[in-house]
Amino acid sequence: MVITAAVLRESHAARNSELAQIGSTEVIEIIDGVKSIKFSLWSRIYFATIPQLASYFNRGTSEIRHSVRSSYKEEFNSDGVRCLTGQDSFSVHRAMNYGQNSSPIIICPAKSVLRLAIILSWDNDLAQKIVSHYVSRLNTKSNNRTNNDDLTAEIAKLSQIIADSQQQMLLTTQKLLNIVSAKTTDVQNPNFVEASQDFPVFNQPSFCATELINNGSTEREYYDGLTNSIDY
């Protein structure tokens, strides 16, 4: 499926689906690939503030705050946008070198900045460039997954062909072994030996001597008779 900027812009389901698969490091790479923004780090979270985002996208602070905390509040909350107070606010201000200040502050994690770019891409040039860069990466990943799936399917197909060939080879080998075994059994069968004794026994001198003695014939007479009995 080809992802477009329009699909992401018009469908919060599409935004949620795609943004759920991306980490903050990749988001920062995408944003910095167009125009860098200084993210601060607090409690393992890379974030920007509302005033920063307003300056970055060249929009009013109230407009950005309204998008983040009102119009698309549920979406931005899922990205980790929140308003910090007390000690947390103090820690964030210190992390941003804002001095010792504990006034409420809204932090917007990196992923929420990409979401804001998608939402503002209706008419904001910078946001459009960021989204275009993001969509390009998405479609490249999608194509790679498709190619990998095709390759996996082809490998599975070839593996099955090889397995079938090996099975056929085993069956053929077994048939040959059965044939050889059957032939060997025939040769060793006593009936096979007895059948060979039905032929003239020229190689049995004891038989010849016995016949000569019993018949009282001369040797010449025996062989003459034997020769005459053979049909040439």
VOGU-3710 file (C-alpha; in Angstrom, 3 decimals, decimal comma):
1> mvitaavlre> 0,000/0,000/0,000  1,359/3,428/-0,990  1,152/6,021/1,784  0,543/9,629/0,789  0,717/12,906/2,675  -3,004/13,403/2,035  -3,870/10,059/3,635  -1,872/10,910/6,756  -3,268/14,402/6,917  -6,918/13,387/6,547
11> shaarnsela> -6,984/10,217/8,635  -6,054/10,125/12,304  -6,212/6,302/12,105  -3,516/6,336/9,413  -1,414/8,752/11,448  -1,705/6,611/14,551  -0,908/3,428/12,647  2,246/4,774/11,016  3,534/6,818/13,935  3,147/3,828/16,245
21> qigsteviei> 5,874/2,085/14,234  8,516/4,777/14,497  10,896/5,648/17,300  12,061/9,032/18,503  15,548/8,594/17,022  14,149/8,052/13,530  11,735/10,955/13,964  14,606/13,268/14,825  16,506/12,034/11,752  13,497/12,815/9,551
31> idgvksikfs> 13,017/16,298/11,002  16,720/17,145/10,962  16,868/15,939/7,358  14,746/18,951/6,454  15,458/21,533/9,144  16,927/20,833/12,548  15,261/21,775/15,781  16,880/21,696/19,188  15,390/18,903/21,258  16,086/18,837/24,967
41> lwsriyfati> 16,436/15,636/26,967  14,562/15,001/30,168  13,850/11,647/31,778  14,939/9,845/28,592  12,514/11,923/26,525  13,598/14,181/23,664  11,163/17,060/23,580  10,463/20,580/22,366  8,228/23,242/23,874  5,232/25,077/22,446
51> pqlasyfnrg> 7,194/28,336/21,917  9,932/26,373/20,127  7,413/24,748/17,776  5,704/28,042/17,074  9,034/29,549/16,048  10,049/26,447/14,086  6,880/26,338/11,960  6,510/30,120/11,902  3,078/29,996/13,490  1,556/31,742/16,473
61> tseirhsvrs> 2,065/30,197/19,901  -1,677/30,168/20,590  -2,345/28,285/17,325  0,195/25,587/18,155  -1,093/25,298/21,721  -4,678/24,977/20,447  -3,727/22,152/18,058  -1,747/20,298/20,704  -4,014/20,789/23,716  -7,457/21,061/22,125
71> sykeefnsdg> -8,177/20,116/18,511  -5,985/16,977/18,472  -5,463/16,573/22,192  -6,092/12,818/22,306  -3,597/12,138/19,538  -0,901/14,307/21,076  -1,490/12,816/24,509  -0,775/9,381/22,994  2,597/10,756/21,887  3,409/11,749/25,459
81> vrcltgqdsf> 2,581/15,466/25,330  1,892/16,706/28,848  1,960/19,721/31,054  4,542/19,525/33,808  4,346/21,353/37,098  6,233/21,460/40,386  9,493/19,534/40,608  9,137/18,092/37,091  8,734/21,551/35,644  11,716/22,744/37,636
91> svhramnygq> 13,834/19,846/36,270  12,782/20,586/32,687  13,531/24,272/32,971  16,950/23,436/34,345  17,560/20,904/31,529  16,759/23,669/29,042  18,979/26,151/30,851  15,965/28,287/31,702  17,143/28,794/35,240  15,320/27,901/38,442
101> nsspiiicpa> 11,745/28,061/37,269  8,883/25,789/38,227  6,082/27,378/36,224  3,890/24,934/34,227  5,445/23,880/30,923  4,123/21,737/28,079  6,631/19,283/26,647  6,173/17,787/23,187  8,158/14,595/22,532  9,793/14,146/19,137
111> ksvlrlaiil> 6,996/12,003/17,726  4,437/14,706/18,489  6,490/17,170/16,446  6,172/14,914/13,408  2,448/14,586/14,060  2,163/18,365/14,239  3,975/18,649/10,915  1,423/16,289/9,341  -1,463/18,325/10,715  0,048/21,643/9,592
121> swdndlaqki> 0,975/20,348/6,139  -2,249/21,771/4,681  -0,620/25,142/4,180  2,807/25,177/5,821  5,818/24,824/3,532  8,203/23,469/6,170  5,619/20,974/7,402  4,999/19,810/3,830  8,706/19,181/3,291  8,963/17,183/6,518
131> vshyvsrlnt> 5,930/15,088/5,648  7,190/14,508/2,112  10,492/13,271/3,513  8,651/11,064/6,005  6,327/9,596/3,365  9,292/8,826/1,118  10,896/6,807/3,897  7,639/5,021/4,641  7,179/3,907/1,043  10,815/2,823/0,766
141> ksnnrtnndd> 10,328/0,643/3,838  7,089/-0,714/2,413  8,779/-1,637/-0,870  11,624/-3,319/0,992  9,146/-5,332/3,045  7,330/-6,368/-0,118  10,578/-7,413/-1,768  11,599/-9,331/1,341  8,216/-11,057/1,444  8,552/-12,030/-2,221
151> ltaeiaklsq> 12,057/-13,339/-1,603  10,901/-15,311/1,422  8,065/-16,847/-0,589  10,460/-17,782/-3,409  12,898/-19,369/-0,965  10,065/-21,344/0,617  8,965/-22,524/-2,836  12,486/-23,636/-3,784  12,903/-25,358/-0,433  9,721/-27,332/-1,057
161> iiadsqqqml> 10,928/-28,327/-4,532  14,221/-29,534/-3,061  12,391/-31,440/-0,317  10,119/-33,100/-2,888  13,118/-34,033/-5,034  14,886/-35,561/-2,061  11,777/-37,536/-1,159  11,468/-38,796/-4,737  15,141/-39,787/-4,719  14,651/-41,743/-1,489
171> lttqkllniv> 11,644/-43,560/-2,950  13,566/-44,420/-6,133  16,541/-45,663/-4,115  14,261/-47,824/-1,992  12,681/-49,352/-5,105  16,124/-50,207/-6,491  17,134/-51,792/-3,198  13,944/-53,861/-3,198  14,679/-55,084/-6,737  18,264/-56,031/-5,854
181> sakttdvqnp> 17,063/-57,784/-2,709  14,481/-59,780/-4,660  17,069/-60,886/-7,247  19,463/-61,965/-4,494  16,707/-64,025/-2,859  15,946/-65,799/-6,167  19,579/-66,814/-6,630  19,755/-68,246/-3,105  16,422/-70,140/-3,432  16,883/-73,996/-3,520
191> nfveasqdfp> 14,258/-74,246/-6,229  16,463/-72,119/-8,439  19,332/-74,615/-7,995  17,134/-77,673/-8,635  15,844/-76,094/-11,806  19,412/-75,908/-13,113  19,760/-79,667/-12,697  17,168/-80,258/-15,422  19,823/-79,487/-18,012  22,359/-82,131/-19,325
201> vfnqpsfcat> 24,994/-82,816/-16,677  28,128/-82,905/-18,758  30,134/-81,773/-15,783  29,265/-84,727/-13,537  31,778/-87,577/-14,138  30,397/-89,678/-11,285  27,057/-89,861/-13,090  28,805/-90,960/-16,302  30,767/-93,671/-14,508  27,638/-95,012/-12,824
211> elinngster> 25,755/-95,200/-16,079  28,642/-97,043/-17,744  28,823/-99,609/-14,987  25,078/-100,162/-14,699  24,520/-100,530/-18,424  27,623/-102,623/-18,997  28,443/-100,445/-22,006  31,813/-99,418/-23,229  32,920/-95,879/-22,905  32,830/-95,435/-26,665
221> eyydgltnsi> 29,288/-96,755/-26,869  28,120/-94,389/-24,110  29,458/-91,256/-25,697  28,282/-92,336/-29,138  24,797/-92,713/-27,740  25,020/-89,426/-25,917  26,183/-87,655/-29,070  23,384/-89,144/-31,148  20,807/-88,055/-28,570  21,686/-84,372/-28,970
231> dy> 19,638/-82,506/-31,544  21,954/-80,056/-33,369
//
